[in-house]
Amino acid sequence: MTQYPQILIGMAPLRVAICSPLGSLLNRADLCRHSTESAAIIFHVRKRDENPHVPMSLEQPSYQEPAFLSYGFRPFFLCTALFAGLVIPVWALILTGTGEVKFLYAARDWHAHEMLFGFLPAAITGFLLTAIPNWTERPPLRGVPLFLLVALWLSGRLAIAIPWPAPLVAAVIDATFLVVLAAFVWREISAGKAWDRTPIGVIISLYAGANILFHLLALRGAETDLPERIPLALMMMLLALIGGRIIPTFTNDHLARQGLPEQITSFTRFDGLSLVFQVIGAIAWTAQPQAMETAWILVAAGLLHAIRLSRWRAWTAWREPLVLILHVGYGWLALSLVLLGGSILGWGLQTADAVHALTTGAMGAMTLAVMTRASLGHTGRPLHADFMTAVIYVLVNLGALLRVFGPAIGLPTNLMLGMAATAWSGAYLLFAALYGPLLVRPSIDE
């Protein structure tokens, strides 16, 4: 008989069969069959003698400091939402000529840097600081150390936006955050002997290196295209890999609650093929963004992801926006790859608009999908998206659609930018308003 270890996803156990030895960033065992008890985002394989009904967080020593600093997702998810809700309107005002602000770098470089190395790292850090204790069985970063890390992230944002220190000092302040995060990830991997999480350490290290490269080039007045493509390529791969793990699992969870049969979610050779094309395409686009070979690989990768997504049958989850948004976010990933490859070939959209399909579409939607689900699951709330959460999802996708396709359908530039910024940033501000109280207060199950 097949042996089933228990995997904790947020607060509830999940059983999976041990099948092929294929490695994964999310599981120490391959996810070949999924059950229906998933609750959030964080994966943890329990030992057989552990109590499956005791959440990992409750097995740690008691925590007496503010709830807001009890886990990394709390301050960093809130910072992510507030930051996205504020800087995009500022950028739209600058771009339309309504406002003028002096940053460390030119306004365009400030926008690119802050979304790639400010917004995204905050969301990634919130996820990692909550996942790592479950991966390594070590205490989470909390209290004063967590506060200091948040302060370091915020210092970087201020140093770039208000360049009162010397440019080199401002760059060092900003670059330090991702270096510290990478060092922390490697320390936890080593201390917890969680060497199967090594790819996470590699990705964060590459991300930190890209930020340093950005500053080195920008301070010299050189083009920063390469360090901008590196984090985008890394996010392509993360979305494809993580999405392929959590979307089938959470879809099955929803179907089971509805009394419907589970879908087939085994990791097949087709899934592996789509990931291989994704990795090759991401590397090729980083190194040779205008090559015809790169374009065709990206188009092929996008089509493979679209077929992969269809196998997860999104239409079965249309009644639960908390699940459906994951499918929509992955759909944006597939579409962005096709659009990006097509832009290189001269089809359809301009490259800048195709890139925004990846950033405002795939990353924007998936970030909110993860933040809403994890915030609910890790604060003891039911995993159900209410009406206002559904509004968040509608707004972020509306903003992405306007930004990506607005120029192609002839919308006036200022109108398009204003509407897209209002909808997209409005989604994140609404998250801050609705979920902020959950993030600052203790979990209801504590």
Order of alpha helices (4+ residues) and beta strands (2+ residues): beta-beta-beta-alpha-alpha-alpha-alpha-alpha-alpha-alpha-alpha-alpha-alpha-alpha-alpha-alpha-alpha
